[in-house]
Amino acid sequence: MQTLFRKPRGAHCALIALALFGTVTVSSASAVAAEADERPFLAENEAAMNKMMDGMGVRPSGDVDQDFVAMMVPHHQGAIDMAQAELRHGKNEHLRRIAQEIIVEQQQEIAAMRLALGQKLPPSVPSPDQPAQTDTPPAPRAVPAIHKDH
């Protein structure tokens, strides 16, 4: 069945308004620009949600505990992925701190659930929102000398 009418989203709404009304107010134009700036975040967030929902579609194994962890791990990973998108694109420092806390807490809960089932933990990897470590150590910083006048 083909959809005959699709609800317009985002910038499309502003373009339809322009066609219908002939003008776009300054606030509408700025909203379109703001949405364009938000597109990378929205794309990452949608990808995280899709990955989470796909991962939560678990076929029952007959072991409630195993199934619970199998569904909760992608759920928690989705929260981690969304928090990382906030860190990459968000500007509100309070929300960025909350996103950092979400990442830590959700990683800890994933680890606790896996350990409760006797599963091995995957190796630790740096968070993708953090700069990668380089092979070159940072240049040593000068340490001021301590002088005693006694």
Secondary structure, DSSP 8 states (H G I E B T S, - for coil): ---S-----THHHHHHHHHHHS---HHHHHHHHHHHHHHHHHHHHHHHHHHHHHHH-----S-HHHHHHHHHHHHHHHHHHHHHHHHHH---HHHHHHHHHHHHHHHHHHHHHHHHTT---------TTS----SS--------------
